[in-house]
């Protein structure tokens, strides 16, 4: 599986936009979040850490969109359990 780390805020926000579309289409269901995805597009960032958990309705796998603005890292990960990451995937670019 291909790693999906974000080096620029615009890359992270593009992934968030794609995920909003996928949620609207019913591909994913959000299972937990530190804030609504839409809040990521506000002028004021919702906090130092933004974490959104998703589950694929088709295969049942769980994924995490994560950003830590204090430490400057962000990623999209395939997850097992609450904190064990086993790989990363890339959503198709639009």
N, CA and C atoms as a LAMMPS dump frame, in Angstrom:
ITEM: TIMESTEP
0
ITEM: NUMBER OF ATOMS
282
ITEM: BOX BOUNDS ff ff ff
-5.0000000000000000e+02 5.0000000000000000e+02
-5.0000000000000000e+02 5.0000000000000000e+02
-5.0000000000000000e+02 5.0000000000000000e+02
ITEM: ATOMS id mol type element x y z
1 1 1 N 0.834 -1.185 0
2 1 2 C 0 0 0
3 1 3 C 0.872 1.238 0
4 2 1 N 0.368 2.274 -0.606
5 2 2 C 1.136 3.506 -0.744
6 2 3 C 0.892 4.438 0.444
7 3 1 N 1.952 5.056 0.923
8 3 2 C 1.885 6 2.029
9 3 3 C 1.191 7.285 1.603
10 4 1 N 0.447 7.876 2.506
11 4 2 C -0.183 9.149 2.218
12 4 3 C 0.105 10.11 3.355
13 5 1 N 1.261 10.751 3.264
14 5 2 C 1.609 11.819 4.191
15 5 3 C 1.396 13.131 3.458
16 6 1 N 0.966 14.141 4.179
17 6 2 C 0.705 15.447 3.573
18 6 3 C 1.815 16.407 3.966
19 7 1 N 2.41 17.049 2.974
20 7 2 C 3.472 18.007 3.231
21 7 3 C 2.978 19.445 3.268
22 8 1 N 1.812 19.679 2.688
23 8 2 C 1.242 21.017 2.612
24 8 3 C -0.203 20.99 3.123
25 9 1 N -0.633 22.053 3.779
26 9 2 C -2.026 22.105 4.236
27 9 3 C -3.034 21.906 3.104
28 10 1 N -2.752 22.4 1.914
29 10 2 C -3.687 22.255 0.788
30 10 3 C -3.891 20.787 0.418
31 11 1 N -2.85 19.951 0.578
32 11 2 C -2.985 18.52 0.296
33 11 3 C -3.944 17.864 1.301
34 12 1 N -3.778 18.225 2.558
35 12 2 C -4.648 17.702 3.608
36 12 3 C -6.093 18.137 3.369
37 13 1 N -6.275 19.411 3.034
38 13 2 C -7.625 19.927 2.803
39 13 3 C -8.262 19.306 1.565
40 14 1 N -7.469 19.01 0.556
41 14 2 C -8.003 18.329 -0.625
42 14 3 C -8.498 16.933 -0.248
43 15 1 N -7.777 16.233 0.597
44 15 2 C -8.225 14.924 1.065
45 15 3 C -9.52 15.073 1.858
46 16 1 N -9.604 16.08 2.708
47 16 2 C -10.83 16.315 3.477
48 16 3 C -12.006 16.579 2.53
49 17 1 N -11.775 17.339 1.464
50 17 2 C -12.839 17.59 0.474
51 17 3 C -13.289 16.28 -0.181
52 18 1 N -12.32 15.441 -0.555
53 18 2 C -12.65 14.148 -1.163
54 18 3 C -13.453 13.281 -0.195
55 19 1 N -13.071 13.315 1.07
56 19 2 C -13.775 12.5 2.06
57 19 3 C -15.2 12.997 2.299
58 20 1 N -15.406 14.296 2.268
59 20 2 C -16.765 14.829 2.384
60 20 3 C -17.619 14.287 1.237
61 21 1 N -17.063 14.276 0.028
62 21 2 C -17.786 13.717 -1.126
63 21 3 C -18.084 12.232 -0.928
64 22 1 N -17.077 11.474 -0.46
65 22 2 C -17.264 10.036 -0.249
66 22 3 C -18.307 9.768 0.84
67 23 1 N -18.329 10.588 1.881
68 23 2 C -19.355 10.456 2.918
69 23 3 C -20.738 10.716 2.326
70 24 1 N -20.836 11.748 1.488
71 24 2 C -22.115 12.074 0.851
72 24 3 C -22.59 10.972 -0.084
73 25 1 N -21.65 10.27 -0.72
74 25 2 C -21.992 9.162 -1.613
75 25 3 C -22.246 7.861 -0.858
76 26 1 N -21.921 7.831 0.43
77 26 2 C -22.14 6.633 1.226
78 26 3 C -21.03 5.609 1.158
79 27 1 N -19.884 5.974 0.573
80 27 2 C -18.744 5.052 0.491
81 27 3 C -18.15 4.793 1.864
82 28 1 N -18.059 5.851 2.663
83 28 2 C -17.523 5.768 4.019
84 28 3 C -18.574 6.231 5.007
85 29 1 N -18.434 5.794 6.248
86 29 2 C -19.197 6.325 7.371
87 29 3 C -18.175 6.844 8.383
88 30 1 N -18.436 8.011 8.952
89 30 2 C -17.526 8.555 9.953
90 30 3 C -17.84 7.895 11.287
91 31 1 N -16.803 7.359 11.947
92 31 2 C -17.004 6.657 13.216
93 31 3 C -16.549 7.471 14.42
94 32 1 N -15.662 8.433 14.217
95 32 2 C -15.296 9.362 15.285
96 32 3 C -14.622 10.583 14.672
97 33 1 N -14.658 11.674 15.406
98 33 2 C -14.058 12.918 14.917
99 33 3 C -13.821 13.871 16.079
100 34 1 N -12.762 14.649 15.984
101 34 2 C -12.51 15.691 16.976
102 34 3 C -13.226 16.979 16.609
103 35 1 N -13.692 17.072 15.355
104 35 2 C -14.455 18.222 14.879
105 35 3 C -15.131 17.82 13.57
106 36 1 N -16.159 18.531 13.148
107 36 2 C -16.74 18.241 11.833
108 36 3 C -15.719 18.52 10.726
109 37 1 N -15.712 17.699 9.692
110 37 2 C -14.775 17.917 8.578
111 37 3 C -14.895 19.332 8.006
112 38 1 N -16.098 19.859 7.937
113 38 2 C -16.31 21.19 7.383
114 38 3 C -15.574 22.269 8.176
115 39 1 N -15.334 22.032 9.474
116 39 2 C -14.631 23.016 10.302
117 39 3 C -13.18 23.197 9.879
118 40 1 N -12.629 22.248 9.144
119 40 2 C -11.244 22.368 8.676
120 40 3 C -11.089 23.505 7.67
121 41 1 N -12.188 23.955 7.095
122 41 2 C -12.146 25.001 6.076
123 41 3 C -12.441 26.387 6.632
124 42 1 N -12.64 26.474 7.944
125 42 2 C -12.851 27.771 8.591
126 42 3 C -11.535 28.528 8.7
127 43 1 N -11.585 29.859 8.783
128 43 2 C -10.342 30.635 8.945
129 43 3 C -9.554 30.241 10.194
130 44 1 N -10.251 29.904 11.274
131 44 2 C -9.603 29.467 12.521
132 44 3 C -9.566 27.941 12.565
133 45 1 N -8.369 27.351 12.662
134 45 2 C -8.224 25.891 12.749
135 45 3 C -8.876 25.412 14.043
136 46 1 N -9.56 24.252 14.029
137 46 2 C -10.306 23.794 15.207
138 46 3 C -9.459 23.368 16.404
139 47 1 N -8.152 23.261 16.288
140 47 2 C -7.298 22.871 17.407
141 47 3 C -5.943 22.424 16.905
142 48 1 N -5.059 22.028 17.821
143 48 2 C -3.729 21.537 17.425
144 48 3 C -3.787 20.182 16.744
145 49 1 N -4.806 19.398 17.075
146 49 2 C -4.944 18.055 16.502
147 49 3 C -6.346 17.9 15.931
148 50 1 N -6.394 17.388 14.699
149 50 2 C -7.676 17.04 14.081
150 50 3 C -7.593 15.57 13.69
151 51 1 N -8.559 14.797 14.14
152 51 2 C -8.564 13.362 13.866
153 51 3 C -9.966 12.952 13.451
154 52 1 N -10.033 12.224 12.333
155 52 2 C -11.315 11.744 11.813
156 52 3 C -11.168 10.271 11.465
157 53 1 N -12.052 9.457 12.008
158 53 2 C -12.046 8.021 11.73
159 53 3 C -13.183 7.651 10.793
160 54 1 N -12.881 6.79 9.837
161 54 2 C -13.851 6.37 8.832
162 54 3 C -13.868 4.86 8.716
163 55 1 N -15.006 4.339 8.29
164 55 2 C -15.096 2.923 7.969
165 55 3 C -15.681 2.796 6.571
166 56 1 N -15.048 1.957 5.755
167 56 2 C -15.527 1.694 4.406
168 56 3 C -16.77 0.811 4.497
169 57 1 N -17.833 1.229 3.865
170 57 2 C -19.075 0.445 3.897
171 57 3 C -18.958 -0.834 3.079
172 58 1 N -18.059 -0.842 2.109
173 58 2 C -17.911 -2.007 1.237
174 58 3 C -17.06 -3.105 1.877
175 59 1 N -15.871 -2.741 2.352
176 59 2 C -14.945 -3.758 2.866
177 59 3 C -14.857 -3.809 4.38
178 60 1 N -15.357 -2.782 5.066
179 60 2 C -15.337 -2.76 6.525
180 60 3 C -14.036 -2.271 7.144
181 61 1 N -13.048 -1.946 6.3
182 61 2 C -11.774 -1.456 6.85
183 61 3 C -11.945 -0.071 7.457
184 62 1 N -11.085 0.223 8.438
185 62 2 C -11.108 1.517 9.111
186 62 3 C -9.904 2.342 8.69
187 63 1 N -10.131 3.644 8.58
188 63 2 C -9.099 4.591 8.142
189 63 3 C -9.108 5.804 9.044
190 64 1 N -7.976 6.495 9.068
191 64 2 C -7.859 7.693 9.88
192 64 3 C -7.236 8.823 9.075
193 65 1 N -7.898 9.977 9.103
194 65 2 C -7.322 11.224 8.602
195 65 3 C -6.848 11.967 9.838
196 66 1 N -5.573 12.327 9.871
197 66 2 C -4.977 12.883 11.088
198 66 3 C -4.093 14.074 10.746
199 67 1 N -4.183 15.117 11.57
200 67 2 C -3.282 16.267 11.44
201 67 3 C -2.888 16.759 12.823
202 68 1 N -1.61 17.034 12.978
203 68 2 C -1.061 17.61 14.201
204 68 3 C -0.353 18.895 13.796
205 69 1 N -1.022 20.023 13.957
206 69 2 C -0.447 21.292 13.501
207 69 3 C 0.709 21.742 14.382
208 70 1 N 0.715 21.336 15.642
209 70 2 C 1.802 21.725 16.537
210 70 3 C 3.12 21.097 16.098
211 71 1 N 3.083 19.81 15.729
212 71 2 C 4.29 19.1 15.3
213 71 3 C 4.46 19.088 13.785
214 72 1 N 3.479 19.578 13.046
215 72 2 C 3.596 19.714 11.602
216 72 3 C 3.556 18.4 10.834
217 73 1 N 2.602 17.536 11.147
218 73 2 C 2.474 16.294 10.385
219 73 3 C 1.002 15.979 10.161
220 74 1 N 0.75 15.293 9.055
221 74 2 C -0.616 14.902 8.72
222 74 3 C -0.564 13.675 7.829
223 75 1 N -1.59 12.8 7.934
224 75 2 C -1.576 11.561 7.15
225 75 3 C -2.975 10.992 7.004
226 76 1 N -3.072 10.041 6.092
227 76 2 C -4.258 9.214 5.861
228 76 3 C -3.786 7.787 6.028
229 77 1 N -4.353 7.057 6.995
230 77 2 C -3.854 5.723 7.334
231 77 3 C -4.958 4.682 7.412
232 78 1 N -4.61 3.47 6.992
233 78 2 C -5.417 2.29 7.276
234 78 3 C -5.091 1.896 8.699
235 79 1 N -6.108 1.652 9.529
236 79 2 C -5.863 1.357 10.948
237 79 3 C -6.516 0.05 11.374
238 80 1 N -5.934 -0.53 12.412
239 80 2 C -6.502 -1.707 13.065
240 80 3 C -6.613 -1.348 14.533
241 81 1 N -7.766 -1.567 15.121
242 81 2 C -7.955 -1.166 16.507
243 81 3 C -7.935 0.341 16.616
244 82 1 N -7.67 0.859 17.804
245 82 2 C -7.7 2.306 18.012
246 82 3 C -6.42 3.004 17.581
247 83 1 N -5.25 2.359 17.745
248 83 2 C -4.022 3.102 17.496
249 83 3 C -2.984 2.353 16.665
250 84 1 N -3.222 1.115 16.317
251 84 2 C -2.236 0.347 15.575
252 84 3 C -2.427 0.562 14.068
253 85 1 N -1.438 1.166 13.426
254 85 2 C -1.514 1.424 11.999
255 85 3 C -0.804 0.293 11.264
256 86 1 N -1.467 -0.25 10.24
257 86 2 C -0.836 -1.357 9.519
258 86 3 C -0.444 -0.978 8.099
259 87 1 N -0.819 0.172 7.639
260 87 2 C -0.471 0.575 6.289
261 87 3 C -1.184 1.846 5.936
262 88 1 N -0.895 2.347 4.748
263 88 2 C -1.518 3.583 4.317
264 88 3 C -2.041 3.408 2.908
265 89 1 N -3.103 4.138 2.591
266 89 2 C -3.645 4.069 1.247
267 89 3 C -3.78 5.468 0.679
268 90 1 N -3.942 5.556 -0.583
269 90 2 C -4.142 6.832 -1.262
270 90 3 C -5.493 6.797 -1.945
271 91 1 N -6.293 7.834 -1.694
272 91 2 C -7.526 7.988 -2.447
273 91 3 C -7.16 8.553 -3.809
274 92 1 N -7.918 8.218 -4.812
275 92 2 C -7.628 8.726 -6.15
276 92 3 C -7.769 10.241 -6.158
277 93 1 N -6.863 10.887 -6.866
278 93 2 C -6.894 12.338 -6.987
279 93 3 C -8.053 12.723 -7.908
280 94 1 N -8.654 13.857 -7.608
281 94 2 C -9.753 14.297 -8.46
282 94 3 C -9.319 15.381 -9.397
